[in-house]
Amino acid sequence: MFDMNLLQQGLSIDLQDFVPAIVDAAVTIVLFVVSFILIYLLGKYFLTRTVEAGLRQRNFDEALVSLTVSITVVFTAIVSVALAATVAGFGVILSAFAILAGALALAIGFAAQGLIANFVAGVFIIQDKPFTIGDWIEWDGNSGVVREVQLRVTKLETFDNELVTVPNDDLANAAVVNHVANETRRMSIGFGIGYDDDIKQAREAIISEGANIDGVLDDPEPSAPVTELGDSAVVLSGRIWIDPNESSYGAVRAEFIEAVKERFDAEGLDMPYNNTELSGSLEVSNVDTIEV
């Protein structure tokens, strides 16, 4: 016969061995969770406040402040997991996790070198501010108006209304010309006149037409010095100053050129184009008589 007493005794012994293990596991898990929550909340509260206050005191850009605070929160969470695991007695598991995380970080680092470079370049662009939203810039033979600066790429619009997305690393390593960074900008356009034309008359026409254009500043005054004696023309550099944030460079330039051309035509001033004059004689010899 099956002895129920023996079965009950066996179950009692197994439960007596199993209950402490369950209790230990439960205590360890509770200790881990409680430790993580406390460490994370305290660390997040103090670290984020300290980092944010320090960056704002130094007048860092809002985008960079927000990014740094986000990174601080992630860092706090990782450290909280490590410390909570140590408190709960997960030392072996934590060591294995650290080794695995290090290997993954190394692999991801090699695979995402370009992404990391663009990210770092974006941070420097946001902080150093070589250009801001709305600036007209040129780099590596390209140009456009900045519409958005992100941590990986910068988006620009060309004057043909095309959207250009440029990796931040390209802009960070290129010589960037910011046409509207300063309050004023000089515009220089060469106007050629014939060698027989009156330089003073041409200079007066250039200065007068430049001063009459809307958006041209009175100080500094327009000028037109002779800058070159070319093969076919005497070149005067028409120089006017504008506020690039108030006036369109392209519109003012086009109006200036057209006004000077019409003024030259009205006053009979020549605007010669390049030409080459050949002089001498041509002699033909040793040619037999040809009968048609």
KARA-V367711 format. One record per residue. N is the residue number from 1. SS is DSSP state (2 for helix, 1 for strand, 0 for the rest). OMEGA is omega in whole degrees, -180 to 180 (999 if undefined). BURIAL is I if it has 16 or more other ideal C-beta (glycine too) atoms within 10 Angstrom, else O. Layout:
BEGIN
n=<N	N>
ss=<SS	SS>
omega=<OMEGA	OMEGA>
burial=<BURIAL	BURIAL>
END
This chain:
BEGIN
n=<1	2	3	4	5	6	7	8	9	10	11	12	13	14	15	16	17	18	19	20	21	22	23	24	25	26	27	28	29	30	31	32	33	34	35	36	37	38	39	40	41	42	43	44	45	46	47	48	49	50	51	52	53	54	55	56	57	58	59	60	61	62	63	64	65	66	67	68	69	70	71	72	73	74	75	76	77	78	79	80	81	82	83	84	85	86	87	88	89	90	91	92	93	94	95	96	97	98	99	100	101	102	103	104	105	106	107	108	109	110	111	112	113	114	115	116	117	118	119	120	121	122	123	124	125	126	127	128	129	130	131	132	133	134	135	136	137	138	139	140	141	142	143	144	145	146	147	148	149	150	151	152	153	154	155	156	157	158	159	160	161	162	163	164	165	166	167	168	169	170	171	172	173	174	175	176	177	178	179	180	181	182	183	184	185	186	187	188	189	190	191	192	193	194	195	196	197	198	199	200	201	202	203	204	205	206	207	208	209	210	211	212	213	214	215	216	217	218	219	220	221	222	223	224	225	226	227	228	229	230	231	232	233	234	235	236	237	238	239	240	241	242	243	244	245	246	247	248	249	250	251	252	253	254	255	256	257	258	259	260	261	262	263	264	265	266	267	268	269	270	271	272	273	274	275	276	277	278	279	280	281	282	283	284	285	286	287	288	289	290	291	292>
ss=<0	0	0	2	2	2	2	2	2	2	2	2	2	2	2	2	2	2	2	2	2	2	2	2	2	2	2	2	2	2	2	2	2	2	2	2	2	2	2	2	2	2	2	2	2	2	2	2	2	2	2	2	2	2	2	2	2	0	0	0	0	2	2	2	2	2	2	2	2	2	2	2	2	2	2	2	2	2	2	2	2	2	2	2	2	2	2	2	0	0	2	2	2	2	2	2	2	2	2	2	2	2	2	2	2	2	2	2	2	2	2	0	2	2	2	2	2	2	2	2	2	2	2	2	2	2	2	2	0	0	0	0	0	0	0	1	1	1	1	0	0	1	1	1	1	1	1	1	1	0	0	0	1	1	1	1	1	0	0	0	0	0	1	1	1	1	1	2	2	2	2	2	0	0	0	0	1	1	0	0	0	0	0	0	1	1	1	1	1	1	1	1	1	0	0	0	0	0	2	2	2	2	2	2	2	2	2	2	2	2	2	0	0	0	0	1	0	0	0	0	0	0	1	1	1	1	1	1	1	0	0	0	0	1	1	1	1	1	1	1	1	1	0	0	0	0	0	0	2	2	2	2	2	2	2	2	2	2	2	2	2	2	2	2	2	2	2	0	0	0	0	0	0	0	0	0	0	0	0	0	0	0	0	0	0	0	0	0	0	0	0	0>
omega=<179	-175	-180	180	178	180	179	178	179	179	180	179	180	-180	178	177	-173	-177	179	179	179	-180	179	180	-180	179	180	-180	179	179	179	-177	-179	180	180	-178	-179	-178	-178	-178	179	180	180	-178	-175	-176	-178	178	-179	-179	-179	180	180	-180	-180	177	-180	175	174	180	-178	179	179	177	180	179	-178	178	179	178	178	179	179	179	179	180	-180	179	180	177	-179	-179	179	177	177	180	-177	179	178	-174	-179	180	-180	178	179	179	180	179	179	-180	178	178	179	179	178	180	-180	179	178	-176	-173	180	180	179	180	179	178	179	180	178	178	177	-180	179	180	-177	-175	178	172	175	179	-179	179	-180	174	-176	173	177	176	179	178	178	179	178	-176	179	-179	177	179	-177	179	-176	172	-178	-179	174	176	179	172	178	175	179	179	177	-174	174	-177	-180	178	180	-178	-177	-180	173	-176	177	178	-174	-174	-178	-178	-177	179	178	179	176	-178	-179	-179	176	-179	175	-180	-180	179	-178	-179	-179	-179	178	179	179	180	180	-179	-178	-178	-180	178	-178	-178	-178	178	179	178	-176	176	-180	3	-179	174	180	-179	178	173	-177	-177	169	-175	-180	-175	-174	168	-173	173	-180	177	-174	176	-177	179	170	-173	178	-179	-175	179	180	-177	-179	180	-180	-180	180	179	-179	-178	-179	180	179	179	179	177	179	-178	-178	176	177	-177	173	-172	173	-177	176	-179	-180	179	178	-180	-179	-180	-178	-180	-179	178	178	178	179	-179	177	178	999>
burial=<O	O	O	O	O	O	O	O	O	O	O	O	O	O	O	O	O	O	O	O	O	O	O	O	O	O	O	O	O	O	O	I	O	O	I	I	O	O	I	I	O	O	I	I	O	O	I	I	O	O	I	I	O	O	I	O	O	O	O	I	I	O	I	I	I	O	I	I	I	O	O	I	O	O	O	I	O	O	O	I	I	I	I	I	I	O	I	I	O	I	O	O	O	I	O	O	O	O	O	O	O	O	O	O	O	O	O	O	O	O	O	O	O	O	O	O	I	I	I	O	I	I	I	O	I	I	O	O	O	O	I	O	O	O	I	I	I	O	I	O	O	O	O	I	I	I	O	O	I	O	I	I	I	I	O	I	O	O	O	O	O	O	O	O	O	I	I	I	I	I	I	I	O	O	O	I	O	I	O	I	I	O	O	O	I	O	I	O	I	O	I	I	I	O	O	O	I	O	O	O	O	I	I	O	I	I	I	O	I	I	O	O	I	O	I	I	I	O	O	O	O	I	I	I	O	O	O	O	O	O	O	O	I	I	O	I	O	I	I	I	I	I	O	I	O	O	I	O	O	O	O	I	I	O	I	I	O	O	I	I	O	O	I	I	O	O	O	O	I	I	O	O	O	O	O	O	O	O	O	O	O	O	O	O	O	O	O	O	O	O	O	O>
END
